[in-house]
Amino acid sequence: MNDLNFDLKKILSEHKKWLDSNGQEGALADLKNCKLKGAVLIGANLKNANLAGAYLYGAYFKKANLENSNLEGANLRGANLRWANLINTNMKNTNLVKADLMEAKLKDTSLEGANLKMAQGLTSEQLNGAVINDKTVLPDSLKRN
């Protein structure tokens, strides 16, 4: 699954300990540049995790908590982010082409330079709470005038 031959369950378990102990035990999930194509992370708590540059094509993050995490430059093409908590998440320059963002929480989410072309379930209400710029590619249904 990955070049580093790591154990995702162990990383998630250590991350939970880290979150529960305010950083006194366990370890922050550092999945920077990891290849996690199609990973099933339904309901996972990855708050504050580092997923910058990760290859998450088609990953399932349904109902996952990614609050305050770093997904800058990650490839989330076709990922399921339904009901995910993406509050205050860094998603600058992230590939979200064909991602499912139905009911995802995007308050204060950095989407500068993100590619949301053909993203599904995305509403203007969600985008109103997010941070976008002129390099953010929006789905045709939400194009700026």
N, C-alpha and C positions, 0 to 999 in steps of 0.2 A: 504494500500500500504506500510505502514511503521509502526514500533512499536510506533514511536513518534507522529503519526497521524498529520503530518505536511502538509502544503499547498505548493506544489512545485511551483505553479504559483506565489505565494507571495514571495517565496525565490528568484525566478528568477527576479521578479520585483525589489526587494530590492537590488539584486546583480547588476542589470543594473544601478540603482541610484548610487550605490557605485562606479561602474566603471566610470560613466559619471561625477561624482563629485570628482574624485581622492581620494575616501575614506572619504570625508567630510559628505556625506549623505548615507542613506541606510545601507546595511550590506553585507559583504563578504559571498558568498554562502558556507556554511559549511555543506556538505553532507557526512561527514566522517561516514563510516560503515552503511550508509542508505541502505535500501532494495528498489531498484528501478527496479526490474525485468520488462523488456519489456517497460520501460519508453520511451515516444516519446519526444525527445529533438532535433528535426530536426531544424537546424539553430540557436540553442540556443547559447547565448554568456556566456560561463562559464570560461572566461579568469581569471586566478589566483584563481579559485575555489578549495576547498578542497574536493576531492572525494576519499580520501585514504580508502582502505578497503571496498568500496561500492560494493554492489551486483547489478551489472548492466547487468545481463544475458539477452541477446537478445535486449538490449536497442538500440534505433535509435538516433544516433548522426550525421546523414548525414548533411554535411555542417556546423556542429557546430564549434564554436571557443573554444578550450580547451587550448589555448596557456598559458604557464607558470602554468598550473594547476597541482595538485597533485593527481595522480591516483595510487599511490604506493599500491600494494597488492590488487587492485580492481579486481573483476571478470567481465570481459567483453566478456565472452564466447558467440560467435554467435552475437556479437554486430555489428551494421552497423555504420562504421566510414568512409564511403565514403566521400571524399572531405573535411574531418575534418581537422582543423588546430590544430596539435599536437606539434607545434614548442616549444622546450624547456620544454616539459611536462615530469614530473616524472612518468614513467610507470614501475619502478623497480618491479620485482616479480609479474607482472600483468598477469592474465589469459586472453590471446587473442586467445584461441583455436577457430577455425572456424570463427573468426572475419573477417569482410570485410573491408580491408584497401585500396581499390582502390583509387588512387590519393590522399591519406591522406598525409599531410605535416609532415614529421618526422625529420626535421632538428634539431639537438641537443636534440632529444628526448632520455631520459634515458630508455633503454630497457634491462638493465642488469637483468638477471634472469627471464625475461618475457617468457611466453610460447606462441609461435606463431605457434604451430603445426596446420597444416591444415588451416592456415590463408589464406584468399583469396585476390587476387588483389595486393599482396605485391611484389615489385620489388627490385632487387639488388640496383638500383639507390636510392630508398627510404632508404634502409638500410645503404647505404654509408654515408648518412648524420646523421644517428642515432648513439647512443652510445650503443654498445652491448658488451657482454663478453662471456666467455666460458660456462656460465650457461644459456645463452639465447638459447631457443629451437626454431630453425628455421623450416619453412615448408620444406618438402623433396625437393621441387624444388629449394630451395635456400641454401641447406646444404653447409657448408664449406668443402673444400677438405682436 
